[in-house]
Amino acid sequence: MKKLLAITALGACSLFSTTAALAAEAGKDLQKVTYLLPAPKTLPAFAPWLIAQHQGYFADEGLEVEFVTGKGGVDVAKQVGAGNAVIGGAIGDTSIIVRANGVPVKSVAVLGAGSLTLVASHADKPVNKPAELKGKVISVMAYTDTTYYSLLGTMRKAGLSRDDADIQAAGPAGVWQLFASGKSEVMAGVPDWVVSARAAGTKVHIMPREEGFNSMAQAILASDEAIKNNPELIQKMVRATLKGMTLIMNETDKAVASYVEANPAFKGKEDQVRQVFDLYNEYVYANQEVPGTMDPERLANVQKFYVSEGIVNTETPLDELYTNQFVGGGQ
């Protein structure tokens, strides 16, 4: 495997060097774009974007992309809605939250048909059903984070409320550290944190996907104004990013090599990166018939839950929350 990764890395490096050289030659023609991410780009969760940049997919579209870190998905949505950035990243659920408060943004692509949130338990005490969450100590990142809302949705499937478990907000590192140390019995988090817990020696069991709440995967957000006045730019950003995702899905070894080249902090940790990508492929990216497409029925059900929980006060018409015009043939 190490030999295969090395060979793949050399191939990816050669490809990127060629693409980069071409981009540099035509650099004056590249359009500069700022893309807001909800957290640092070095996190494996943002691999599709980083790979798209490293492989030259953005350059192929005539774009020079600068990633700027926001303060979470809601902050990104607000900045995009205010016109401080043309485009940004969040979760497919985010437009539900911010649109109810008058922020004019839509999801223009969703990276996968699964939920970004996994419900993880210790392998020797596995949790397979929502009802089994009753009475458990559960770690989450924050009480305002989408992973927390997704956990509540999973509990609601068994008629449980937030008071039926000891839910502890521990921050982006503490969420998996509490779990890995055995101080929490369950963790609601992203695939990256599952692998972090495994790397700390924890044997992890993941609740079957069909048992969890159907919240959304990561999404690309754009403002109503940008969608109307600059659709070509959004199309290019979406197309390049989805190429990054499909590389992870279809050529995972090549994607691992490319990601580690782009993010040298993971050099020597290729196995961990591969584990993260495998989890995204299985639980998040899989089963999306057309890459990037929003499922309106699923979005409607998520919104109904958000209203029932009082997270938002009223439902927003679905066509104000998303558009599929930039994915597949458009719809």
Residue pairs with C-beta under 8 A, 6 or more apart in sequence:
4 253
5 253
5 256
5 257
5 270
8 253
8 254
8 256
8 257
9 257
9 258
9 260
9 261
11 254
11 257
12 55
12 254
12 257
12 258
12 261
13 261
15 55
15 56
16 54
16 55
16 56
16 258
16 261
19 55
19 56
19 59
19 60
20 56
20 59
22 56
22 59
23 30
23 56
23 59
23 64
27 64
29 62
30 59
30 62
30 63
30 64
31 62
31 63
31 64
31 233
32 63
32 64
32 66
33 63
33 64
33 65
33 66
33 86
33 87
33 233
33 237
34 65
34 66
34 68
34 85
34 86
35 49
35 65
35 66
35 67
35 68
35 85
35 87
35 88
35 89
35 237
36 67
36 68
36 69
36 70
36 76
36 79
36 80
36 85
36 87
36 88
36 89
37 46
37 49
37 67
37 68
37 69
37 70
37 76
37 88
37 89
38 69
38 70
38 71
38 72
38 73
38 75
38 76
38 88
38 89
38 90
39 45
39 46
39 69
39 72
39 172
40 69
41 49
41 50
41 67
41 69
42 50
42 263
42 265
43 192
44 191
44 192
44 195
44 259
44 266
44 273
44 276
44 277
45 116
45 190
45 191
45 192
45 218
46 67
46 89
47 244
47 248
47 255
47 259
47 273
47 276
47 277
47 280
48 111
48 241
48 242
48 244
48 245
48 248
49 65
49 67
49 89
49 241
49 244
50 244
50 259
50 262
50 263
51 57
51 244
51 247
51 248
51 255
51 258
51 259
51 262
52 58
52 240
52 241
52 243
52 244
53 65
53 67
53 262
54 258
54 259
54 261
54 262
55 243
55 244
55 247
55 258
57 240
57 241
57 243
57 244
58 64
58 65
58 236
58 237
58 240
60 240
61 236
61 237
61 239
61 240
62 236
63 233
63 236
63 237
63 240
65 237
68 85
70 76
70 79
70 88
72 145
73 89
73 90
73 91
73 94
73 146
74 90
74 94
74 97
74 98
74 144
76 85
76 88
76 89
76 90
76 94
76 221
77 88
77 90
77 94
77 95
77 97
77 98
77 103
77 105
77 221
78 98
78 103
79 85
79 88
80 86
80 87
80 88
80 105
80 221
80 222
80 223
80 226
81 98
81 103
81 104
81 105
81 223
82 103
83 223
83 225
86 222
86 223
86 226
86 230
86 233
86 234
87 108
87 220
87 221
87 222
87 226
87 233
87 234
87 237
88 220
88 221
89 218
89 219
89 220
89 221
90 218
90 219
90 221
91 116
91 146
91 215
91 216
91 217
91 218
91 219
92 107
92 110
92 215
92 216
92 217
92 218
92 219
92 294
92 299
92 302
92 322
93 146
93 149
93 215
93 216
93 302
93 306
94 105
94 107
94 146
94 219
94 221
95 105
95 106
95 107
95 219
95 221
95 321
95 322
96 299
96 302
96 303
96 306
96 312
96 316
96 321
97 306
97 311
97 312
98 105
99 105
99 316
99 320
99 321
100 312
100 313
100 314
100 316
101 312
104 223
104 224
104 225
105 221
105 222
105 223
105 224
106 221
106 222
106 223
106 224
106 227
106 320
106 321
106 322
106 323
107 219
107 220
107 221
107 294
107 321
107 322
107 323
108 219
108 220
108 221
108 222
108 227
108 234
108 238
108 322
108 323
108 325
108 326
108 327
109 219
109 220
109 238
109 241
109 242
109 292
109 293
109 294
109 326
109 327
110 216
110 217
110 218
110 219
110 288
110 292
110 293
110 294
110 322
111 217
111 218
111 219
111 220
111 241
111 242
111 245
111 284
111 285
111 292
112 217
112 218
112 245
112 280
112 284
112 285
112 286
112 288
113 217
113 285
113 286
113 287
113 288
113 289
113 295
114 209
114 217
114 283
114 284
114 285
114 286
114 287
115 150
115 209
115 212
115 213
115 214
115 215
115 216
115 217
115 283
115 284
116 146
116 147
116 150
116 190
116 215
116 216
116 217
116 218
116 284
117 146
117 147
117 150
117 151
117 188
117 189
117 190
117 212
117 213
117 215
118 188
118 189
118 190
118 191
118 194
118 206
118 207
118 212
118 279
118 283
119 127
119 133
119 151
119 154
119 186
119 187
119 188
119 206
119 207
119 211
119 212
120 179
120 186
120 187
120 188
120 189
120 193
120 194
120 197
120 204
120 205
120 206
120 207
121 127
121 185
121 186
121 187
121 204
121 205
121 206
121 207
122 182
122 185
122 202
122 203
122 204
122 205
123 203
123 204
123 205
124 203
125 185
126 205
127 133
127 136
127 185
127 186
127 205
127 207
128 205
128 207
128 208
128 211
129 158
129 207
129 211
130 154
130 155
130 156
130 157
130 158
130 160
130 211
130 212
131 158
131 159
131 160
133 154
133 155
133 158
133 160
133 164
133 165
133 186
134 158
134 160
134 164
134 165
135 164
135 165
135 166
136 165
136 166
136 185
136 186
137 165
137 166
137 168
137 183
137 184
137 185
137 186
138 151
138 165
138 166
138 167
138 168
138 184
138 185
138 186
138 187
138 188
139 167
139 168
139 169
139 170
139 174
139 175
139 176
139 178
139 179
139 183
139 184
139 186
139 187
139 188
139 189
140 147
140 148
140 151
140 167
140 168
140 169
140 170
140 175
140 187
140 188
140 189
141 147
141 148
141 169
141 170
141 171
141 172
141 175
141 189
142 148
142 169
142 171
143 167
143 169
146 215
146 216
147 188
147 189
147 190
148 167
148 169
148 188
149 215
149 306
149 309
149 311
150 188
150 212
150 213
150 215
151 167
151 188
151 213
152 162
152 213
152 309
153 212
153 213
153 214
153 215
153 302
153 305
154 188
154 207
154 211
154 212
154 213
155 161
155 162
155 164
155 165
156 213
156 305
157 211
157 213
165 186
168 178
168 184
170 177
170 178
170 184
175 187
175 189
175 193
176 187
176 189
176 193
176 194
176 196
176 197
176 200
177 200
178 184
178 187
179 186
179 187
179 193
179 197
179 202
180 196
180 197
180 200
180 201
180 202
187 193
187 194
187 197
191 276
191 279
191 280
191 283
191 284
192 276
194 204
194 206
194 279
195 272
195 275
195 276
195 279
197 204
198 204
198 275
199 272
206 283
209 283
213 305
214 298
214 301
214 302
215 302
216 298
216 299
216 302
217 284
217 285
218 284
219 294
220 237
220 238
220 241
222 234
226 233
226 234
227 234
227 323
227 325
231 325
231 326
234 326
235 326
238 292
238 326
238 327
239 326
242 291
242 292
242 327
245 285
245 291
246 291
247 254
247 255
247 258
248 255
248 277
248 280
248 281
248 285
249 281
249 285
249 286
252 274
252 277
252 278
252 281
253 274
255 277
256 270
256 273
256 274
256 277
257 270
259 266
259 273
260 266
260 267
260 269
260 270
260 273
266 272
266 273
290 327
290 328
291 327
291 328
292 324
292 326
292 327
292 328
293 324
293 327
293 328
293 331
294 322
294 323
294 324
296 318
296 322
299 318
299 321
299 322
300 318
303 312
303 315
303 316
303 318
303 321
304 315
306 312
307 313
307 314
307 315
324 330
324 331
325 331
